[in-house]
Amino acid sequence: MSTADLSTRARELSWYHTIDLGEGVVTPGFFDTRATVSRVPLPASLAGKRCLDVGTWDGFWAFELERRGAASVTAVDIEDPDRWDWPPQSRLGAANADRLRYLAEFKSGGQSFALAREALGSAVERIDCSVYDLHPDRVGTFDFVFLGSLLLHLRDPVGALAAVRSVCSGEAVIADTVEAIPSLLRPRTPTARLAGVGEPWWWQPNAAALRRMIESAGFEVLERSGLYFLPVGAGHPPAPLLRSLRNAARSAEGREKLIIRLKGIPHVAFRGRPVAR
Ligand SMILES: C[S@@+](CC[C@H](N)C(=O)[O-])C[C@H]1O[C@@H](n2cnc3c(N)ncnc32)[C@H](O)[C@@H]1O
């Protein structure tokens, strides 16, 4: 594929991830996960390992696992956003028209993954499978599993983590959204805010609650990152600062949104392994 072809094909698609496709073509992602790679406790080498990336979207993390020498990488995602586990109420109302447009745009998720895979000369295999349906009989087991920024969108994050545990024979890294202020103010007390209405997410845990979800699903935590922030990418629409400031004065949720507006989405990553049973 020529540089001009690659650039044209990349421009025709919507991108969640900012991915350097080579030849000077960088995708205008909704988020720029490149900035967070050094904060996530991924093993430096995955040589010889069978790896799984859960909720891959354009495949940024799957390609990163491959770059670290994985023997094979399987990536799972759900092609049809109508099958996502978003709160039913987040799909209702005029206020969510933007979100629905955003969803419709991102229905091209599988195509952007395919283009990135081709451009990078990758061998990652992508399959349509919900995290809830991960089972050794269906996908086998994996030496290493990565799950990023997915739990917040799930009604049953612990059930999803238990399914991940069932296919993890080695280690897993779970890097997910947390609320920043409760993470800093209550470092040892698990707390979570339930959205479920008006937002496309369910639980917003603090770091202690994310850890507790992981432990209660049957993992032993080996390592924890510090709090880090996932910055938006070139494809993200600008959020009006004045509105963010006004909302911050009104509620704890508004203050979290202001942090997101200024710094990016707060995350914490845990490396763990299944507890022997
Ligand atoms: C917020 S994006 C995170 C993308 C990527 N994992 C990352 O960390 O940058 C959530 C991804 O999970 C996928 N997803 C949503 N519900 C899912 C489910 N039940 N099972 C598997 N993937 C799901 C979405 O299609 C999307 O690709």
The ligand as an ORCA input file, in Angstrom:
! r2SCAN-3c Opt
* xyz 0 1
  C     -13.442      2.425     26.034
  S     -12.978      1.273     24.806
  C     -11.372      0.750     25.352
  C     -10.504      0.296     24.203
  C      -9.181     -0.365     24.627
  N      -9.424     -1.572     25.400
  C      -8.301      0.563     25.395
  O      -8.007      0.290     26.580
  O      -7.841      1.554     24.848
  C     -14.021     -0.113     25.231
  C     -13.953     -1.259     24.232
  O     -14.637     -2.393     24.761
  C     -15.510     -2.919     23.776
  N     -16.610     -3.581     24.475
  C     -17.747     -3.036     24.951
  N     -18.478     -3.963     25.574
  C     -17.786     -5.126     25.486
  C     -18.033     -6.452     25.940
  N     -19.130     -6.773     26.621
  N     -17.110     -7.399     25.667
  C     -15.970     -7.090     24.981
  N     -15.694     -5.845     24.539
  C     -16.597     -4.880     24.782
  C     -15.926     -1.733     22.938
  O     -16.381     -2.155     21.657
  C     -14.598     -0.966     22.884
  O     -13.787     -1.477     21.887
*
